[in-house]
Amino acid sequence: MPKRANNPSAGDVYVTRQVHFNAGHRLFNPARSEAWNRRTFGPCSNPNGHGHNYVLEVTVRGRPDPETGYVVDLGELKRIVEAAVVVPCDHQNLNKDVDFLKGVIPTAENLAVAFWGRIAPRVRAGVLYSVRLYETPRNFAEYRGPDPLP
Ligand code: NI
């Protein structure tokens, strides 16, 4: 049996940066009728929208670099997530104001996928593990990419 506990390079370490932003949205599928949207989304489809205090957790994984002890520099990850997601989304209407969300029904699920698409190209290949988006403390969606590793 390998002594994993005694060998710090024997397994991946998962490192998370959490960021916050506030935004409005409306759950609405323009391809369907108002009645269908009301039936499907309830008050989340109210015509003038509503807001959330979103919490986004971005997790990377890998072996700590022997020289720095870091999987990634969390300061750098913070800057990447701020630029890729927080700056374009904070205090915006996610249905109307954010270019990369055009045509996306802004559920937590779809936002998590879209945010992955913004963050993945900006970090070292293969290091992004998950993007978890909280709409409320009890409702969240997590995306682990199109081809998740076990
Ligand atoms: Ni909502």
Backbone and ligand atoms as CSV (ligand in chain L), in Angstrom:
chain,resi,resn,atom,element,x,y,z
A,1,MET,N,N,0.846,-1.216,0.000
A,1,MET,CA,C,0.000,0.000,0.000
A,1,MET,C,C,0.871,1.251,0.000
A,2,PRO,N,N,0.628,2.156,-0.928
A,2,PRO,CA,C,1.390,3.413,-0.899
A,2,PRO,C,C,0.992,4.257,0.315
A,3,LYS,N,N,1.994,4.902,0.877
A,3,LYS,CA,C,1.719,5.760,2.038
A,3,LYS,C,C,1.388,7.163,1.564
A,4,ARG,N,N,0.150,7.342,1.125
A,4,ARG,CA,C,-0.220,8.626,0.515
A,4,ARG,C,C,-0.095,9.776,1.503
A,5,ALA,N,N,-0.456,9.510,2.745
A,5,ALA,CA,C,-0.459,10.608,3.712
A,5,ALA,C,C,0.941,11.177,3.924
A,6,ASN,N,N,1.953,10.333,3.676
A,6,ASN,CA,C,3.322,10.797,3.890
A,6,ASN,C,C,3.947,11.397,2.637
A,7,ASN,N,N,3.209,11.379,1.549
A,7,ASN,CA,C,3.756,11.856,0.284
A,7,ASN,C,C,2.859,12.952,-0.272
A,8,PRO,N,N,3.263,14.210,-0.075
A,8,PRO,CA,C,2.381,15.299,-0.482
A,8,PRO,C,C,2.153,15.380,-1.983
A,9,SER,N,N,2.962,14.689,-2.786
A,9,SER,CA,C,2.746,14.763,-4.230
A,9,SER,C,C,1.884,13.609,-4.724
A,10,ALA,N,N,1.322,12.814,-3.806
A,10,ALA,CA,C,0.625,11.602,-4.227
A,10,ALA,C,C,-0.811,11.849,-4.654
A,11,GLY,N,N,-1.362,13.004,-4.399
A,11,GLY,CA,C,-2.758,13.234,-4.771
A,11,GLY,C,C,-2.999,14.693,-5.098
A,12,ASP,N,N,-4.132,14.929,-5.747
A,12,ASP,CA,C,-4.491,16.300,-6.094
A,12,ASP,C,C,-5.030,17.048,-4.874
A,13,VAL,N,N,-4.832,18.326,-4.897
A,13,VAL,CA,C,-5.411,19.215,-3.894
A,13,VAL,C,C,-6.399,20.131,-4.611
A,14,TYR,N,N,-7.559,20.343,-3.989
A,14,TYR,CA,C,-8.628,21.161,-4.565
A,14,TYR,C,C,-8.622,22.513,-3.868
A,15,VAL,N,N,-8.552,23.573,-4.639
A,15,VAL,CA,C,-8.418,24.915,-4.092
A,15,VAL,C,C,-9.539,25.779,-4.658
A,16,THR,N,N,-10.215,26.521,-3.799
A,16,THR,CA,C,-11.416,27.265,-4.205
A,16,THR,C,C,-11.285,28.745,-3.912
A,17,ARG,N,N,-11.694,29.535,-4.861
A,17,ARG,CA,C,-11.855,30.976,-4.659
A,17,ARG,C,C,-13.353,31.289,-4.715
A,18,GLN,N,N,-13.831,32.052,-3.742
A,18,GLN,CA,C,-15.236,32.451,-3.718
A,18,GLN,C,C,-15.332,33.942,-4.042
A,19,VAL,N,N,-16.267,34.283,-4.910
A,19,VAL,CA,C,-16.527,35.698,-5.225
A,19,VAL,C,C,-18.036,35.936,-5.148
A,20,HIS,N,N,-18.404,37.201,-5.015
A,20,HIS,CA,C,-19.811,37.578,-4.885
A,20,HIS,C,C,-20.151,38.608,-5.955
A,21,PHE,N,N,-21.382,38.548,-6.425
A,21,PHE,CA,C,-21.886,39.657,-7.234
A,21,PHE,C,C,-23.411,39.702,-7.106
A,22,ASN,N,N,-23.964,40.851,-7.410
A,22,ASN,CA,C,-25.415,41.042,-7.370
A,22,ASN,C,C,-25.897,41.274,-8.786
A,23,ALA,N,N,-27.025,40.619,-9.126
A,23,ALA,CA,C,-27.547,40.817,-10.476
A,23,ALA,C,C,-29.033,40.476,-10.507
A,24,GLY,N,N,-29.690,40.990,-11.531
A,24,GLY,CA,C,-31.095,40.695,-11.745
A,24,GLY,C,C,-31.262,39.709,-12.883
A,25,HIS,N,N,-32.379,39.004,-12.854
A,25,HIS,CA,C,-32.684,38.127,-13.987
A,25,HIS,C,C,-34.173,37.810,-14.011
A,26,ARG,N,N,-34.569,37.221,-15.112
A,26,ARG,CA,C,-35.914,36.694,-15.271
A,26,ARG,C,C,-35.791,35.365,-15.995
A,27,LEU,N,N,-36.432,34.343,-15.446
A,27,LEU,CA,C,-36.442,33.059,-16.153
A,27,LEU,C,C,-37.554,33.117,-17.190
A,28,PHE,N,N,-37.160,33.063,-18.442
A,28,PHE,CA,C,-38.109,33.264,-19.534
A,28,PHE,C,C,-37.541,32.631,-20.794
A,29,ASN,N,N,-38.373,31.811,-21.432
A,29,ASN,CA,C,-37.972,31.237,-22.713
A,29,ASN,C,C,-38.778,31.935,-23.796
A,30,PRO,N,N,-38.117,32.790,-24.584
A,30,PRO,CA,C,-38.859,33.587,-25.565
A,30,PRO,C,C,-39.493,32.743,-26.663
A,31,ALA,N,N,-39.080,31.489,-26.790
A,31,ALA,CA,C,-39.677,30.613,-27.801
A,31,ALA,C,C,-41.041,30.081,-27.352
A,32,ARG,N,N,-41.378,30.260,-26.085
A,32,ARG,CA,C,-42.643,29.753,-25.566
A,32,ARG,C,C,-43.544,30.911,-25.153
A,33,SER,N,N,-44.828,30.588,-24.921
A,33,SER,CA,C,-45.824,31.620,-24.607
A,33,SER,C,C,-45.636,32.158,-23.187
A,34,GLU,N,N,-46.249,33.308,-22.947
A,34,GLU,CA,C,-46.247,33.865,-21.580
A,34,GLU,C,C,-46.844,32.850,-20.605
A,35,ALA,N,N,-47.940,32.182,-21.037
A,35,ALA,CA,C,-48.604,31.231,-20.138
A,35,ALA,C,C,-47.667,30.063,-19.805
A,36,TRP,N,N,-46.955,29.556,-20.814
A,36,TRP,CA,C,-46.011,28.463,-20.582
A,36,TRP,C,C,-44.913,28.910,-19.609
A,37,ASN,N,N,-44.415,30.107,-19.819
A,37,ASN,CA,C,-43.358,30.612,-18.936
A,37,ASN,C,C,-43.859,30.781,-17.505
A,38,ARG,N,N,-45.092,31.297,-17.364
A,38,ARG,CA,C,-45.657,31.453,-16.019
A,38,ARG,C,C,-45.836,30.101,-15.348
A,39,ARG,N,N,-46.310,29.143,-16.142
A,39,ARG,CA,C,-46.550,27.805,-15.609
A,39,ARG,C,C,-45.219,27.131,-15.220
A,40,THR,N,N,-44.223,27.330,-16.036
A,40,THR,CA,C,-42.949,26.628,-15.841
A,40,THR,C,C,-42.094,27.270,-14.754
A,41,PHE,N,N,-42.033,28.590,-14.782
A,41,PHE,CA,C,-41.080,29.291,-13.911
A,41,PHE,C,C,-41.742,30.004,-12.734
A,42,GLY,N,N,-43.072,30.108,-12.735
A,42,GLY,CA,C,-43.762,30.759,-11.619
A,42,GLY,C,C,-43.287,32.197,-11.431
A,43,PRO,N,N,-43.111,32.610,-10.167
A,43,PRO,CA,C,-42.717,34.004,-9.919
A,43,PRO,C,C,-41.329,34.338,-10.452
A,44,CYS,N,N,-40.509,33.325,-10.719
A,44,CYS,CA,C,-39.187,33.585,-11.315
A,44,CYS,C,C,-39.312,34.158,-12.721
A,45,SER,N,N,-40.531,34.080,-13.298
A,45,SER,CA,C,-40.745,34.622,-14.636
A,45,SER,C,C,-41.505,35.943,-14.616
A,46,ASN,N,N,-41.684,36.537,-13.439
A,46,ASN,CA,C,-42.351,37.847,-13.386
A,46,ASN,C,C,-41.705,38.802,-14.376
A,47,PRO,N,N,-42.537,39.550,-15.127
A,47,PRO,CA,C,-42.009,40.310,-16.261
A,47,PRO,C,C,-40.852,41.261,-15.932
A,48,ASN,N,N,-40.852,41.860,-14.759
A,48,ASN,CA,C,-39.803,42.833,-14.468
A,48,ASN,C,C,-38.603,42.258,-13.723
A,49,GLY,N,N,-38.592,40.944,-13.568
A,49,GLY,CA,C,-37.407,40.295,-13.008
A,49,GLY,C,C,-37.275,40.463,-11.505
A,50,HIS,N,N,-36.172,39.947,-11.001
A,50,HIS,CA,C,-35.867,40.004,-9.568
A,50,HIS,C,C,-34.368,39.824,-9.428
A,51,GLY,N,N,-33.872,40.061,-8.215
A,51,GLY,CA,C,-32.421,40.027,-8.032
A,51,GLY,C,C,-31.954,38.897,-7.149
A,52,HIS,N,N,-30.652,38.602,-7.260
A,52,HIS,CA,C,-30.008,37.627,-6.372
A,52,HIS,C,C,-28.667,38.177,-5.919
A,53,ASN,N,N,-28.277,37.767,-4.711
A,53,ASN,CA,C,-26.906,37.968,-4.252
A,53,ASN,C,C,-26.165,36.674,-4.579
A,54,TYR,N,N,-25.555,36.651,-5.747
A,54,TYR,CA,C,-24.913,35.424,-6.217
A,54,TYR,C,C,-23.580,35.197,-5.505
A,55,VAL,N,N,-23.311,33.930,-5.240
A,55,VAL,CA,C,-22.001,33.529,-4.730
A,55,VAL,C,C,-21.445,32.505,-5.711
A,56,LEU,N,N,-20.248,32.757,-6.199
A,56,LEU,CA,C,-19.625,31.885,-7.188
A,56,LEU,C,C,-18.363,31.276,-6.584
A,57,GLU,N,N,-18.277,29.955,-6.616
A,57,GLU,CA,C,-17.090,29.261,-6.116
A,57,GLU,C,C,-16.412,28.550,-7.282
A,58,VAL,N,N,-15.173,28.899,-7.496
A,58,VAL,CA,C,-14.403,28.321,-8.595
A,58,VAL,C,C,-13.303,27.454,-7.986
A,59,THR,N,N,-13.322,26.169,-8.329
A,59,THR,CA,C,-12.363,25.219,-7.744
A,59,THR,C,C,-11.405,24.729,-8.823
A,60,VAL,N,N,-10.123,24.787,-8.502
A,60,VAL,CA,C,-9.089,24.208,-9.365
A,60,VAL,C,C,-8.456,23.052,-8.610
A,61,ARG,N,N,-7.837,22.174,-9.369
A,61,ARG,CA,C,-7.202,21.046,-8.695
A,61,ARG,C,C,-5.892,20.691,-9.369
A,62,GLY,N,N,-5.010,20.141,-8.568
A,62,GLY,CA,C,-3.725,19.722,-9.106
A,62,GLY,C,C,-2.762,19.415,-7.978
A,63,ARG,N,N,-1.540,19.137,-8.366
A,63,ARG,CA,C,-0.492,18.881,-7.384
A,63,ARG,C,C,0.154,20.210,-7.013
A,64,PRO,N,N,0.384,20.447,-5.740
A,64,PRO,CA,C,1.074,21.681,-5.370
A,64,PRO,C,C,2.466,21.743,-6.014
A,65,ASP,N,N,2.792,22.898,-6.550
A,65,ASP,CA,C,4.114,23.121,-7.120
A,65,ASP,C,C,5.159,22.984,-6.007
A,66,PRO,N,N,6.216,22.193,-6.227
A,66,PRO,CA,C,7.175,21.994,-5.138
A,66,PRO,C,C,7.869,23.275,-4.694
A,67,GLU,N,N,7.986,24.245,-5.598
A,67,GLU,CA,C,8.690,25.475,-5.226
A,67,GLU,C,C,7.818,26.453,-4.456
A,68,THR,N,N,6.505,26.496,-4.820
A,68,THR,CA,C,5.626,27.492,-4.188
A,68,THR,C,C,4.657,26.872,-3.195
A,69,GLY,N,N,4.382,25.577,-3.333
A,69,GLY,CA,C,3.336,24.966,-2.523
A,69,GLY,C,C,1.945,25.261,-3.025
A,70,TYR,N,N,1.839,26.003,-4.122
A,70,TYR,CA,C,0.546,26.364,-4.692
A,70,TYR,C,C,0.114,25.382,-5.783
A,71,VAL,N,N,-1.204,25.114,-5.852
A,71,VAL,CA,C,-1.772,24.524,-7.072
A,71,VAL,C,C,-1.898,25.638,-8.108
A,72,VAL,N,N,-2.516,26.732,-7.678
A,72,VAL,CA,C,-2.503,27.972,-8.464
A,72,VAL,C,C,-2.304,29.110,-7.475
A,73,ASP,N,N,-1.925,30.249,-7.983
A,73,ASP,CA,C,-1.860,31.458,-7.175
A,73,ASP,C,C,-3.292,31.969,-7.025
A,74,LEU,N,N,-3.829,31.932,-5.799
A,74,LEU,CA,C,-5.236,32.316,-5.607
A,74,LEU,C,C,-5.475,33.788,-5.926
A,75,GLY,N,N,-4.441,34.600,-5.779
A,75,GLY,CA,C,-4.584,36.014,-6.169
A,75,GLY,C,C,-4.818,36.129,-7.662
A,76,GLU,N,N,-4.103,35.293,-8.420
A,76,GLU,CA,C,-4.276,35.300,-9.873
A,76,GLU,C,C,-5.651,34.744,-10.239
A,77,LEU,N,N,-6.073,33.671,-9.560
A,77,LEU,CA,C,-7.403,33.114,-9.835
A,77,LEU,C,C,-8.487,34.149,-9.529
A,78,LYS,N,N,-8.324,34.879,-8.436
A,78,LYS,CA,C,-9.277,35.938,-8.100
A,78,LYS,C,C,-9.368,36.958,-9.238
A,79,ARG,N,N,-8.218,37.392,-9.731
A,79,ARG,CA,C,-8.229,38.391,-10.813
A,79,ARG,C,C,-8.907,37.841,-12.062
A,80,ILE,N,N,-8.663,36.576,-12.366
A,80,ILE,CA,C,-9.272,35.959,-13.552
A,80,ILE,C,C,-10.795,35.906,-13.406
A,81,VAL,N,N,-11.273,35.450,-12.248
A,81,VAL,CA,C,-12.718,35.297,-12.058
A,81,VAL,C,C,-13.398,36.670,-12.020
A,82,GLU,N,N,-12.737,37.635,-11.396
A,82,GLU,CA,C,-13.300,38.988,-11.375
A,82,GLU,C,C,-13.477,39.517,-12.800
A,83,ALA,N,N,-12.428,39.369,-13.601
A,83,ALA,CA,C,-12.478,39.919,-14.953
A,83,ALA,C,C,-13.446,39.145,-15.848
A,84,ALA,N,N,-13.490,37.813,-15.677
A,84,ALA,CA,C,-14.272,36.973,-16.581
A,84,ALA,C,C,-15.758,36.995,-16.256
A,85,VAL,N,N,-16.100,37.162,-14.967
A,85,VAL,CA,C,-17.500,37.014,-14.550
A,85,VAL,C,C,-18.006,38.215,-13.757
A,86,VAL,N,N,-17.286,38.613,-12.715
A,86,VAL,CA,C,-17.837,39.618,-11.799
A,86,VAL,C,C,-17.981,40.966,-12.487
A,87,VAL,N,N,-16.953,41.414,-13.164
A,87,VAL,CA,C,-17.023,42.735,-13.802
A,87,VAL,C,C,-18.158,42.789,-14.830
A,88,PRO,N,N,-18.287,41.799,-15.731
A,88,PRO,CA,C,-19.393,41.891,-16.691
A,88,PRO,C,C,-20.779,41.677,-16.106
A,89,CYS,N,N,-20.910,40.989,-14.963
A,89,CYS,CA,C,-22.245,40.615,-14.453
A,89,CYS,C,C,-22.727,41.455,-13.269
A,90,ASP,N,N,-21.818,42.019,-12.484
A,90,ASP,CA,C,-22.234,42.674,-11.243
A,90,ASP,C,C,-23.148,43.868,-11.526
A,91,HIS,N,N,-24.274,43.895,-10.831
A,91,HIS,CA,C,-25.268,44.967,-10.966
A,91,HIS,C,C,-25.826,45.089,-12.386
A,92,GLN,N,N,-25.882,43.968,-13.092
A,92,GLN,CA,C,-26.459,43.968,-14.433
A,92,GLN,C,C,-27.743,43.137,-14.444
A,93,ASN,N,N,-28.500,43.325,-15.511
A,93,ASN,CA,C,-29.628,42.453,-15.807
A,93,ASN,C,C,-29.083,41.323,-16.694
A,94,LEU,N,N,-29.071,40.117,-16.177
A,94,LEU,CA,C,-28.406,39.011,-16.881
A,94,LEU,C,C,-29.127,38.631,-18.173
A,95,ASN,N,N,-30.397,39.004,-18.316
A,95,ASN,CA,C,-31.120,38.737,-19.563
A,95,ASN,C,C,-30.734,39.709,-20.671
A,96,LYS,N,N,-30.295,40.902,-20.279
A,96,LYS,CA,C,-30.170,41.959,-21.285
A,96,LYS,C,C,-28.779,42.566,-21.410
A,97,ASP,N,N,-28.025,42.590,-20.335
A,97,ASP,CA,C,-26.846,43.454,-20.295
A,97,ASP,C,C,-25.518,42.754,-20.547
A,98,VAL,N,N,-25.504,41.430,-20.571
A,98,VAL,CA,C,-24.228,40.706,-20.578
A,98,VAL,C,C,-24.067,39.994,-21.926
A,99,ASP,N,N,-23.075,40.434,-22.694
A,99,ASP,CA,C,-22.915,39.912,-24.059
A,99,ASP,C,C,-22.819,38.389,-24.098
A,100,PHE,N,N,-22.012,37.807,-23.212
A,100,PHE,CA,C,-21.799,36.352,-23.313
A,100,PHE,C,C,-22.997,35.544,-22.816
A,101,LEU,N,N,-24.035,36.226,-22.301
A,101,LEU,CA,C,-25.256,35.519,-21.881
A,101,LEU,C,C,-26.428,35.741,-22.841
A,102,LYS,N,N,-26.162,36.388,-23.956
A,102,LYS,CA,C,-27.231,36.595,-24.935
A,102,LYS,C,C,-27.814,35.249,-25.370
A,103,GLY,N,N,-29.139,35.118,-25.293
A,103,GLY,CA,C,-29.791,33.883,-25.715
A,103,GLY,C,C,-29.779,32.773,-24.674
A,104,VAL,N,N,-29.227,33.054,-23.492
A,104,VAL,CA,C,-29.152,32.051,-22.425
A,104,VAL,C,C,-30.270,32.319,-21.416
A,105,ILE,N,N,-31.082,31.323,-21.094
A,105,ILE,CA,C,-32.048,31.451,-19.998
A,105,ILE,C,C,-31.231,31.407,-18.707
A,106,PRO,N,N,-31.240,32.499,-17.924
A,106,PRO,CA,C,-30.251,32.609,-16.841
A,106,PRO,C,C,-30.615,31.846,-15.569
A,107,THR,N,N,-30.801,30.534,-15.708
A,107,THR,CA,C,-30.912,29.671,-14.526
A,107,THR,C,C,-29.520,29.505,-13.917
A,108,ALA,N,N,-29.469,29.044,-12.684
A,108,ALA,CA,C,-28.163,28.779,-12.054
A,108,ALA,C,C,-27.381,27.751,-12.885
A,109,GLU,N,N,-28.088,26.772,-13.427
A,109,GLU,CA,C,-27.432,25.744,-14.239
A,109,GLU,C,C,-26.736,26.358,-15.452
A,110,ASN,N,N,-27.523,27.144,-16.208
A,110,ASN,CA,C,-26.958,27.720,-17.433
A,110,ASN,C,C,-25.863,28.734,-17.131
A,111,LEU,N,N,-26.020,29.471,-16.052
A,111,LEU,CA,C,-24.981,30.439,-15.689
A,111,LEU,C,C,-23.691,29.716,-15.304
A,112,ALA,N,N,-23.810,28.609,-14.572
A,112,ALA,CA,C,-22.604,27.857,-14.188
A,112,ALA,C,C,-21.854,27.378,-15.440
A,113,VAL,N,N,-22.600,26.896,-16.433
A,113,VAL,CA,C,-21.967,26.439,-17.682
A,113,VAL,C,C,-21.312,27.623,-18.407
A,114,ALA,N,N,-22.035,28.731,-18.469
A,114,ALA,CA,C,-21.491,29.907,-19.165
A,114,ALA,C,C,-20.246,30.437,-18.449
A,115,PHE,N,N,-20.261,30.432,-17.128
A,115,PHE,CA,C,-19.107,30.947,-16.381
A,115,PHE,C,C,-17.905,30.020,-16.557
A,116,TRP,N,N,-18.139,28.725,-16.603
A,116,TRP,CA,C,-17.050,27.780,-16.918
A,116,TRP,C,C,-16.398,28.175,-18.255
A,117,GLY,N,N,-17.249,28.446,-19.235
A,117,GLY,CA,C,-16.734,28.815,-20.557
A,117,GLY,C,C,-15.908,30.091,-20.549
A,118,ARG,N,N,-16.194,30.972,-19.618
A,118,ARG,CA,C,-15.417,32.208,-19.482
A,118,ARG,C,C,-14.101,31.979,-18.746
A,119,ILE,N,N,-14.132,31.085,-17.761
A,119,ILE,CA,C,-12.971,30.924,-16.879
A,119,ILE,C,C,-11.970,29.921,-17.449
A,120,ALA,N,N,-12.466,28.810,-18.007
A,120,ALA,CA,C,-11.572,27.711,-18.444
A,120,ALA,C,C,-10.452,28.180,-19.373
A,121,PRO,N,N,-10.743,29.022,-20.374
A,121,PRO,CA,C,-9.652,29.419,-21.274
A,121,PRO,C,C,-8.612,30.327,-20.631
A,122,ARG,N,N,-8.948,30.860,-19.437
A,122,ARG,CA,C,-8.034,31.815,-18.807
A,122,ARG,C,C,-7.140,31.176,-17.749
A,123,VAL,N,N,-7.376,29.880,-17.449
A,123,VAL,CA,C,-6.518,29.199,-16.477
A,123,VAL,C,C,-5.730,28.101,-17.187
A,124,ARG,N,N,-4.710,27.596,-16.517
A,124,ARG,CA,C,-3.871,26.542,-17.081
A,124,ARG,C,C,-4.744,25.348,-17.493
A,125,ALA,N,N,-4.458,24.776,-18.650
A,125,ALA,CA,C,-5.301,23.703,-19.196
A,125,ALA,C,C,-5.422,22.548,-18.214
A,126,GLY,N,N,-6.657,22.077,-18.012
A,126,GLY,CA,C,-6.898,20.898,-17.195
A,126,GLY,C,C,-7.003,21.158,-15.706
A,127,VAL,N,N,-6.767,22.399,-15.280
A,127,VAL,CA,C,-6.717,22.668,-13.841
A,127,VAL,C,C,-8.094,23.018,-13.263
A,128,LEU,N,N,-9.018,23.508,-14.112
A,128,LEU,CA,C,-10.344,23.891,-13.599
A,128,LEU,C,C,-11.145,22.630,-13.278
A,129,TYR,N,N,-11.659,22.565,-12.051
A,129,TYR,CA,C,-12.384,21.375,-11.608
A,129,TYR,C,C,-13.885,21.607,-11.559
A,130,SER,N,N,-14.326,22.733,-10.961
A,130,SER,CA,C,-15.766,22.974,-10.875
A,130,SER,C,C,-16.062,24.456,-10.741
A,131,VAL,N,N,-17.270,24.789,-11.199
A,131,VAL,CA,C,-17.828,26.125,-11.044
A,131,VAL,C,C,-19.169,25.935,-10.349
A,132,ARG,N,N,-19.276,26.474,-9.144
A,132,ARG,CA,C,-20.505,26.295,-8.352
A,132,ARG,C,C,-21.107,27.670,-8.115
A,133,LEU,N,N,-22.373,27.813,-8.523
A,133,LEU,CA,C,-23.039,29.108,-8.408
A,133,LEU,C,C,-24.229,28.992,-7.467
A,134,TYR,N,N,-24.199,29.794,-6.402
A,134,TYR,CA,C,-25.314,29.880,-5.460
A,134,TYR,C,C,-26.205,31.042,-5.855
A,135,GLU,N,N,-27.490,30.739,-6.068
A,135,GLU,CA,C,-28.492,31.796,-6.233
A,135,GLU,C,C,-28.976,32.267,-4.871
A,136,THR,N,N,-29.124,31.304,-3.985
A,136,THR,CA,C,-29.478,31.557,-2.591
A,136,THR,C,C,-28.618,30.585,-1.789
A,137,PRO,N,N,-28.572,30.740,-0.467
A,137,PRO,CA,C,-27.756,29.788,0.303
A,137,PRO,C,C,-28.199,28.337,0.115
A,138,ARG,N,N,-29.449,28.131,-0.296
A,138,ARG,CA,C,-29.956,26.755,-0.413
A,138,ARG,C,C,-30.054,26.252,-1.840
A,139,ASN,N,N,-29.962,27.133,-2.806
A,139,ASN,CA,C,-30.089,26.730,-4.211
A,139,ASN,C,C,-28.790,27.013,-4.946
A,140,PHE,N,N,-28.170,25.971,-5.440
A,140,PHE,CA,C,-26.947,26.182,-6.205
A,140,PHE,C,C,-26.806,25.117,-7.275
A,141,ALA,N,N,-26.017,25.457,-8.285
A,141,ALA,CA,C,-25.732,24.528,-9.374
A,141,ALA,C,C,-24.224,24.437,-9.528
A,142,GLU,N,N,-23.744,23.244,-9.830
A,142,GLU,CA,C,-22.305,23.037,-10.005
A,142,GLU,C,C,-22.053,22.383,-11.350
A,143,TYR,N,N,-21.065,22.901,-12.072
A,143,TYR,CA,C,-20.698,22.350,-13.373
A,143,TYR,C,C,-19.234,21.920,-13.327
A,144,ARG,N,N,-18.970,20.732,-13.842
A,144,ARG,CA,C,-17.601,20.214,-13.831
A,144,ARG,C,C,-17.038,20.044,-15.229
A,145,GLY,N,N,-17.602,20.783,-16.176
A,145,GLY,CA,C,-17.024,20.802,-17.502
A,145,GLY,C,C,-17.616,19.754,-18.418
A,146,PRO,N,N,-17.324,19.901,-19.724
A,146,PRO,CA,C,-17.919,19.014,-20.715
A,146,PRO,C,C,-17.374,17.593,-20.635
A,147,ASP,N,N,-16.213,17.431,-20.026
A,147,ASP,CA,C,-15.569,16.113,-20.024
A,147,ASP,C,C,-14.934,15.903,-18.646
A,148,PRO,N,N,-15.793,15.752,-17.600
A,148,PRO,CA,C,-15.219,15.739,-16.252
A,148,PRO,C,C,-14.351,14.524,-15.992
A,149,LEU,N,N,-13.280,14.754,-15.269
A,149,LEU,CA,C,-12.419,13.660,-14.818
A,149,LEU,C,C,-13.078,12.991,-13.623
A,150,PRO,N,N,-12.765,11.731,-13.366
A,150,PRO,CA,C,-13.377,11.052,-12.223
A,150,PRO,C,C,-12.984,11.706,-10.902
L,1,NI,NI,NI,-34.095,33.979,-9.647
